[in-house]
């Protein structure tokens, strides 16, 4: 009798210890399963690559959605980021009597880091959330299931063009952001603060390398384009088909995309400019 | 149909604008517009101390940039720094006994290679080595020497 009570007590204690561990394991497995579904979806999206070439109009519409509609916010943000960089950079550089290096500072920080990262964050907020909501709503209103009923693969028909649209638009937006930002820095630095015009450009040209800085920045943009659209599409496709589910998925898409971009930027910077 | 057309036009304009931006970055912001990459001939020089000379630092003659430093490596036999420079093709009349110095632009500026032409009739060609060199001036050493000589004067 006493032995039985002892065993029951031991089991209760063991459960109390093991329950949190099991909870942790369950959430870990859930995250892993989500990661697996995301990769399967990516493979499925990529499998439809050839069909995008057959239907360039679908792709065109998505380049329009992600790219053209983001031009305004990207250009205006780039202008202001460049202007603020020039103001702040001038303050620090003037303490060392190195105002002429303002051009280098603005251009290098825009082309290498701020251009790709800020553009990716803007696109995640502007276009990524729209993609997630669109796909999630299509799922909630059973449009994806409807396509499947007509023997049309919804992933290939709906998701693949959106994926490639983001892939094409992002590097172009990055180039636009950086160029507009440099112009903004030029207006403030040369126009407002009185940095020498020639020194601004010549110092910039002698320090910023095309292959090392500009091309690497655009490559970053390409990688971020893949990540942002992939996360947005996956969250939409994986959302619970209710209004609350779509809203949660939209939030998750923006948050995950922003975190992934910032973390990936560290890795890419270490790889590209590490030595 | 009209909508499709306007989408096409806008996407085309977007791509053109982005390509213009990329062209601007390449030509105006980065060095692609100024230096034809990997063009020119190589000349090496050995320095006892390369200071803080960096790859891609300018090589100048009479204050005009005629090339760039392509590589800096350490010679483990002679304990010298071997600096490889790429000189522009147009500058093909550098005498063989040209003097190569490592100068500093300004007090805190970056270091560059300054070439002072010698009097030889023969010109350097691809792969040649400049034998007359002067190392980088290390500020700490100069200050040390100055203090040392001042102390000597004071002792007399």
Interface residues (C-beta under 8 A of the other chain):
Chain A: X57 X60 X61 X63 X64 X67 X68 X71 X96 X107 X111 X169 X171 X172 X173 X175 X176 X178 X179 X180 X182 X201 X204 X205 X206 X207 X208 X209 X210 X211 X213 X214 X218
Chain B: X4 X7 X8 X10 X11 X13 X14 X15 X17 X18 X19 X20 X21 X22 X24 X25 X26 X28 X29 X30 X31 X32 X33 X34 X37 X56 X58 X108
